[in-house]
Amino acid sequence: MRDWLATRRAALAGGLVAGAGMAILPRAAHAKEVHLTAPDTFAAVAMQLTARSVENLSDTKAVRAQVIRHIAALEAPIRSAAIFIEQYAGWPVRLAVLPEYLFTSYPGRIGIADFAARAGFAPDGEEYAELGTLAQKTGLFIAGNAYEIDRHFPDFYFQASFVVAPTGQVVLRYRRLVSMFAPSPHDVWERYLDIYGLDGVFPVARTEIGNLAAIASEEILYPEIARAMAFRGAEIFVHSSSEIGSPLATQKDIAKRARAFENMAFVVSANTAGISGTALPLGSADGNSQVVDYTGKVMAQSGDGETFTAFAPLDLSALRRARRNPAMTNSLARQKPGLFASAYAAAADNFHRPNGMMAQGSAEVPDRDYFRRKQEEVIARLDQAGVI
């Protein structure tokens, strides 16, 4: 049995560029079949909205009630923004991207199991059903980010980016892979692959508005994540973030442009307009939502505050022509993944190792200080190996 599992996992890991697919996901409650067509050019909007922390709410019931009210309240601003954009610019809006952890903010020092119980969305739960209703009512693909629980990993949460189609169906669910303070699929890697396969790790949703993939927050700084999605056909990266906005170029600003041109893909990045309900000053994570085209050009960028002003047309026909044109500028077609495979494999053991939250075949929830200890171990190995 162990040999069979090892062979299967190796096959899954080797299949990264073999094809692009998406995990089979539950339909949101009360979803209706809607057959839609999309023009080659349509508008995408990054909705820069205020995240609402749940850390000061009394119990799980209060958290759920606030989240459901928050989702319902989004219909008016999203609908109004879509109407304005089409009247102003002439493009039909088909995609709206929401900021990172919009409905709960981040856990802080709350224990993993406690936060999972308090604020985690169930994949087939009420929150996603309400998001499905929101997508149906607005007629848009809606991308966002939330903390999510999983019946296969009790007491865990994963930070999940999602896309809900106008049918009400969740068509993309991506769990964040690189995080300083949260569990990721890599922490329970063998078990996760056995359940979801590689399509569940690097999902790409093939839709009528293009091939969609998600990048969560600071993962925009890690080129391998976007590259893995691009190898599986991603054309549009939806990026939900909560970050410092600045008139100076931040690391994330630079990375958004880099991920766009090196993969020849659009990036639609929505930042928070601050986080309410915490002791932090409201505007600490505010501004600079943007849309970047496949050449790395920033097409639109917001200032601070709640706004929809980061919107722009996505010309899929032009992107697809560029990807099929033999040229020095065709960075995607010039890639040589096999050239680097051995170097990555040789270095892997010095860095973060998989299955750090597994013990005797079972997933174990760590304490909050686990993440710092693991990084200290990596730094020690890199020092010993002469990397740093």
C-alpha positions as semicolon CSV with decimal commas, in nm:
position;residue;x (nm);y (nm);z (nm)
1;M;0,000;0,000;0,000
2;R;0,280;0,242;0,092
3;D;0,458;0,175;-0,240
4;W;0,135;0,241;-0,429
5;L;0,084;0,571;-0,248
6;A;0,442;0,677;-0,313
7;T;0,405;0,597;-0,682
8;R;0,077;0,788;-0,702
9;R;0,220;1,094;-0,528
10;A;0,522;1,094;-0,758
11;A;0,294;1,075;-1,059
12;L;0,086;1,364;-0,927
13;A;0,391;1,577;-0,859
14;G;0,526;1,500;-1,204
15;G;0,201;1,600;-1,368
16;L;0,226;1,973;-1,297
17;V;0,251;2,079;-1,659
18;A;0,069;1,784;-1,808
19;G;-0,269;1,953;-1,813
20;A;-0,491;2,221;-1,670
21;G;-0,801;2,138;-1,476
22;M;-0,998;2,238;-1,175
23;A;-1,118;2,050;-0,873
24;I;-1,478;1,933;-0,874
25;L;-1,651;2,173;-0,641
26;P;-1,997;2,180;-0,484
27;R;-2,262;2,399;-0,646
28;A;-2,376;2,687;-0,431
29;A;-2,724;2,644;-0,288
30;H;-3,012;2,750;-0,514
31;A;-2,782;2,800;-0,813
32;K;-2,946;2,805;-1,154
33;E;-2,798;2,702;-1,485
34;V;-2,719;3,017;-1,682
35;H;-2,560;2,990;-2,025
36;L;-2,352;3,297;-2,093
37;T;-2,133;3,428;-2,368
38;A;-1,855;3,680;-2,327
39;P;-1,697;3,925;-2,569
40;D;-1,326;3,905;-2,640
41;T;-1,284;4,229;-2,444
42;F;-1,459;4,292;-2,115
43;A;-1,391;4,493;-1,802
44;A;-1,253;4,362;-1,475
45;V;-1,277;4,566;-1,157
46;A;-1,080;4,546;-0,833
47;M;-1,326;4,640;-0,558
48;Q;-1,123;4,820;-0,289
49;L;-1,334;4,767;0,024
50;T;-1,290;4,778;0,401
51;A;-1,228;4,443;0,568
52;R;-1,422;4,380;0,889
53;S;-1,241;4,205;1,171
54;V;-1,431;3,952;1,382
55;E;-1,183;3,939;1,668
56;N;-1,402;4,141;1,906
57;L;-1,729;3,959;1,836
58;S;-1,867;3,755;2,122
59;D;-1,919;3,413;1,963
60;T;-1,946;3,209;1,645
61;K;-2,311;3,303;1,595
62;A;-2,223;3,674;1,597
63;V;-1,939;3,614;1,350
64;R;-2,164;3,424;1,107
65;A;-2,432;3,691;1,126
66;Q;-2,184;3,972;1,051
67;V;-2,033;3,782;0,758
68;I;-2,373;3,711;0,599
69;R;-2,477;4,077;0,638
70;H;-2,147;4,186;0,485
71;I;-2,188;3,963;0,180
72;A;-2,543;4,088;0,123
73;A;-2,426;4,450;0,152
74;L;-2,186;4,405;-0,140
75;E;-2,460;4,379;-0,403
76;A;-2,524;4,754;-0,423
77;P;-2,162;4,875;-0,458
78;I;-2,069;4,599;-0,706
79;R;-2,382;4,653;-0,916
80;S;-2,338;5,033;-0,912
81;A;-1,972;5,005;-1,008
82;A;-2,053;4,772;-1,298
83;I;-2,322;5,007;-1,430
84;F;-2,093;5,310;-1,405
85;I;-1,800;5,136;-1,574
86;E;-2,009;5,018;-1,868
87;Q;-2,170;5,360;-1,913
88;Y;-1,839;5,543;-1,874
89;A;-1,606;5,318;-2,070
90;G;-1,838;5,104;-2,283
91;W;-1,709;4,766;-2,170
92;P;-1,939;4,513;-2,004
93;V;-1,806;4,417;-1,661
94;R;-1,768;4,043;-1,620
95;L;-1,521;4,005;-1,330
96;A;-1,507;4,168;-0,985
97;V;-1,222;4,088;-0,745
98;L;-1,263;4,139;-0,370
99;P;-0,980;4,199;-0,122
100;E;-0,809;3,946;0,101
101;Y;-1,001;3,817;0,409
102;L;-1,263;4,086;0,348
103;F;-1,523;3,926;0,576
104;T;-1,316;3,839;0,885
105;S;-0,971;4,001;0,866
106;Y;-0,675;3,790;0,984
107;P;-0,662;3,564;1,293
108;G;-0,379;3,740;1,476
109;R;-0,287;3,535;1,782
110;I;-0,617;3,346;1,798
111;G;-0,544;2,972;1,805
112;I;-0,582;2,781;1,480
113;A;-0,860;2,552;1,601
114;D;-1,044;2,841;1,769
115;F;-1,032;3,058;1,458
116;A;-1,135;2,769;1,235
117;A;-1,445;2,713;1,449
118;R;-1,524;3,082;1,478
119;A;-1,462;3,213;1,127
120;G;-1,387;2,927;0,887
121;F;-1,615;2,894;0,582
122;A;-1,730;2,541;0,503
123;P;-1,693;2,460;0,130
124;D;-2,062;2,372;0,116
125;G;-2,168;2,623;0,380
126;E;-2,396;2,924;0,407
127;E;-2,126;3,179;0,326
128;Y;-2,049;3,032;-0,016
129;A;-2,421;2,993;-0,085
130;E;-2,464;3,365;-0,017
131;L;-2,166;3,447;-0,240
132;G;-2,329;3,236;-0,510
133;T;-2,648;3,438;-0,474
134;L;-2,444;3,759;-0,498
135;A;-2,282;3,639;-0,822
136;Q;-2,623;3,545;-0,965
137;K;-2,779;3,878;-0,875
138;T;-2,494;4,084;-1,022
139;G;-2,433;3,853;-1,319
140;L;-2,058;3,861;-1,256
141;F;-1,772;3,628;-1,181
142;I;-1,676;3,725;-0,826
143;A;-1,332;3,644;-0,689
144;G;-1,240;3,673;-0,325
145;N;-1,056;3,527;-0,029
146;A;-1,158;3,374;0,304
147;Y;-1,047;3,129;0,570
148;E;-1,188;2,785;0,500
149;I;-1,231;2,464;0,695
150;D;-1,198;2,112;0,554
151;R;-1,363;1,796;0,688
152;H;-1,050;1,598;0,605
153;F;-0,841;1,815;0,840
154;P;-1,044;1,876;1,158
155;D;-0,958;2,193;1,353
156;F;-0,751;2,328;1,061
157;Y;-0,824;2,627;0,844
158;F;-0,669;2,710;0,510
159;Q;-0,664;3,054;0,352
160;A;-0,864;3,006;0,034
161;S;-0,904;3,218;-0,277
162;F;-1,217;3,146;-0,476
163;V;-1,410;3,241;-0,789
164;V;-1,789;3,218;-0,800
165;A;-1,953;3,214;-1,146
166;P;-2,275;3,398;-1,239
167;T;-2,447;3,060;-1,214
168;G;-2,381;3,065;-0,840
169;Q;-2,128;2,782;-0,864
170;V;-1,783;2,798;-0,707
171;V;-1,565;2,726;-1,010
172;L;-1,225;2,784;-0,849
173;R;-1,095;2,708;-0,502
174;Y;-0,725;2,762;-0,431
175;R;-0,566;2,715;-0,089
176;R;-0,269;2,939;-0,013
177;L;0,062;2,752;-0,028
178;V;0,308;3,003;0,121
179;S;0,209;3,165;0,449
180;M;0,406;3,277;0,751
181;F;0,129;3,221;1,006
182;A;-0,127;2,977;0,865
183;P;-0,142;2,609;0,770
184;S;-0,106;2,530;0,402
185;P;-0,149;2,218;0,188
186;H;0,230;2,178;0,197
187;D;0,213;2,122;0,574
188;V;-0,005;1,815;0,519
189;W;0,129;1,745;0,170
190;E;0,100;1,370;0,122
191;R;-0,247;1,352;0,269
192;Y;-0,359;1,658;0,072
193;L;-0,235;1,514;-0,259
194;D;-0,407;1,185;-0,186
195;I;-0,739;1,367;-0,144
196;Y;-0,727;1,646;-0,401
197;G;-0,449;1,566;-0,644
198;L;-0,245;1,831;-0,818
199;D;-0,554;1,992;-0,973
200;G;-0,660;2,080;-0,621
201;V;-0,323;2,239;-0,546
202;F;-0,276;2,442;-0,866
203;P;-0,631;2,480;-1,000
204;V;-0,712;2,670;-1,319
205;A;-1,078;2,732;-1,406
206;R;-1,155;2,736;-1,779
207;T;-1,447;2,976;-1,815
208;E;-1,614;3,184;-2,084
209;I;-1,412;3,487;-1,968
210;G;-1,079;3,304;-1,992
211;N;-0,868;3,071;-1,782
212;L;-0,870;3,197;-1,423
213;A;-0,621;3,128;-1,146
214;A;-0,582;3,279;-0,800
215;I;-0,282;3,409;-0,608
216;A;-0,326;3,499;-0,240
217;S;-0,180;3,812;-0,088
218;E;0,200;3,805;-0,052
219;E;0,222;3,493;-0,268
220;I;0,252;3,743;-0,552
221;L;0,616;3,770;-0,434
222;Y;0,682;3,402;-0,515
223;P;0,718;3,356;-0,892
224;E;0,685;2,978;-0,881
225;I;0,318;2,993;-0,784
226;A;0,211;3,207;-1,077
227;R;0,439;3,009;-1,307
228;A;0,280;2,680;-1,205
229;M;-0,062;2,823;-1,287
230;A;0,060;2,963;-1,619
231;F;0,199;2,620;-1,714
232;R;-0,155;2,491;-1,666
233;G;-0,308;2,757;-1,892
234;A;-0,387;3,053;-1,662
235;E;-0,460;3,376;-1,850
236;I;-0,599;3,594;-1,569
237;F;-0,463;3,599;-1,214
238;V;-0,709;3,720;-0,952
239;H;-0,512;3,858;-0,658
240;S;-0,690;3,932;-0,330
241;S;-0,459;4,125;-0,100
242;S;-0,439;4,334;0,215
243;E;-0,122;4,538;0,202
244;I;0,044;4,872;0,256
245;G;-0,054;5,124;-0,008
246;S;0,213;5,378;-0,094
247;P;0,302;5,639;-0,355
248;L;0,638;5,461;-0,367
249;A;0,669;5,131;-0,549
250;T;0,625;4,853;-0,295
251;Q;0,755;4,499;-0,329
252;K;0,407;4,379;-0,415
253;D;0,359;4,650;-0,676
254;I;0,677;4,541;-0,850
255;A;0,583;4,175;-0,821
256;K;0,238;4,227;-0,976
257;R;0,396;4,369;-1,289
258;A;0,662;4,096;-1,296
259;R;0,410;3,812;-1,260
260;A;0,206;3,965;-1,543
261;F;0,476;4,004;-1,807
262;E;0,681;3,694;-1,725
263;N;0,370;3,474;-1,760
264;M;0,194;3,684;-2,026
265;A;-0,121;3,707;-1,814
266;F;-0,348;3,976;-1,672
267;V;-0,334;4,050;-1,297
268;V;-0,640;4,195;-1,125
269;S;-0,533;4,289;-0,773
270;A;-0,780;4,411;-0,509
271;N;-0,649;4,559;-0,184
272;T;-0,840;4,637;0,132
273;A;-0,949;4,993;0,210
274;G;-0,829;4,943;0,565
275;I;-0,942;4,696;0,831
276;S;-1,215;4,794;1,077
277;G;-1,277;4,647;1,421
278;T;-0,912;4,625;1,529
279;A;-0,674;4,845;1,728
280;L;-0,471;4,915;1,414
281;P;-0,520;5,255;1,246
282;L;-0,790;5,203;0,982
283;G;-0,577;5,295;0,680
284;S;-0,283;5,065;0,760
285;A;-0,364;4,836;0,466
286;D;-0,522;5,064;0,209
287;G;-0,487;5,163;-0,155
288;N;-0,311;5,074;-0,480
289;S;-0,560;4,818;-0,613
290;Q;-0,472;4,774;-0,978
291;V;-0,516;4,598;-1,309
292;V;-0,199;4,498;-1,495
293;D;-0,192;4,377;-1,855
294;Y;0,012;4,089;-1,996
295;T;0,301;4,320;-2,090
296;G;0,339;4,438;-1,730
297;K;0,171;4,774;-1,790
298;V;-0,043;4,908;-1,506
299;M;-0,370;4,990;-1,682
300;A;-0,551;5,133;-1,379
301;Q;-0,469;5,195;-1,014
302;S;-0,674;5,321;-0,720
303;G;-0,582;5,573;-0,459
304;D;-0,692;5,515;-0,101
305;G;-1,034;5,457;0,052
306;E;-1,328;5,250;-0,065
307;T;-1,340;5,271;-0,445
308;F;-1,387;5,081;-0,769
309;T;-1,153;5,299;-0,975
310;A;-0,909;5,016;-1,054
311;F;-1,091;4,884;-1,360
312;A;-0,972;4,815;-1,712
313;P;-1,053;4,614;-2,025
314;L;-0,908;4,265;-2,058
315;D;-0,851;4,184;-2,427
316;L;-0,828;3,805;-2,438
317;S;-0,785;3,793;-2,815
318;A;-0,478;4,015;-2,797
319;L;-0,329;3,807;-2,514
320;R;-0,385;3,483;-2,705
321;R;-0,233;3,624;-3,022
322;A;0,074;3,737;-2,827
323;R;0,115;3,391;-2,670
324;R;0,106;3,231;-3,016
325;N;0,347;3,475;-3,181
326;P;0,713;3,359;-3,211
327;A;0,906;3,656;-3,073
328;M;1,157;3,762;-2,811
329;T;0,865;3,917;-2,623
330;N;0,689;3,580;-2,594
331;S;0,833;3,505;-2,251
332;L;0,596;3,215;-2,186
333;A;0,691;3,020;-2,499
334;R;1,062;3,074;-2,428
335;Q;1,054;2,902;-2,088
336;K;1,262;2,587;-2,023
337;P;1,120;2,428;-1,707
338;G;1,327;2,111;-1,737
339;L;1,644;2,319;-1,722
340;F;1,579;2,408;-1,359
341;A;1,409;2,094;-1,227
342;S;1,729;1,931;-1,097
343;A;1,846;2,248;-0,924
344;Y;1,512;2,285;-0,747
345;A;1,508;1,920;-0,643
346;A;1,864;1,938;-0,508
347;A;1,783;2,245;-0,298
348;A;1,445;2,129;-0,167
349;D;1,564;1,964;0,154
350;N;1,737;2,280;0,277
351;F;1,417;2,482;0,265
352;H;1,070;2,423;0,410
353;R;0,997;2,052;0,416
354;P;0,654;1,903;0,350
355;N;0,429;1,734;0,606
356;G;0,543;1,944;0,900
357;M;0,197;1,916;1,057
358;M;0,168;1,540;1,010
359;A;0,242;1,284;1,283
360;Q;0,197;0,909;1,242
361;G;-0,019;0,969;0,936
362;S;-0,253;1,219;1,105
363;A;-0,270;1,597;1,077
364;E;-0,189;1,777;1,403
365;V;-0,277;2,141;1,467
366;P;0,033;2,331;1,586
367;D;0,064;2,617;1,830
368;R;0,116;2,970;1,696
369;D;0,493;2,966;1,761
370;Y;0,537;2,666;1,528
371;F;0,573;2,892;1,225
372;R;0,863;3,090;1,369
373;R;1,040;2,773;1,483
374;K;1,015;2,621;1,136
375;Q;1,160;2,931;0,974
376;E;1,447;2,930;1,223
377;E;1,518;2,567;1,125
378;V;1,526;2,664;0,757
379;I;1,766;2,948;0,826
380;A;1,993;2,711;1,018
381;R;1,996;2,460;0,729
382;L;2,068;2,734;0,476
383;D;2,356;2,855;0,691
384;Q;2,498;2,506;0,720
385;A;2,467;2,452;0,344
386;G;2,649;2,777;0,270
387;V;2,348;2,935;0,101
388;I;2,344;3,232;0,341
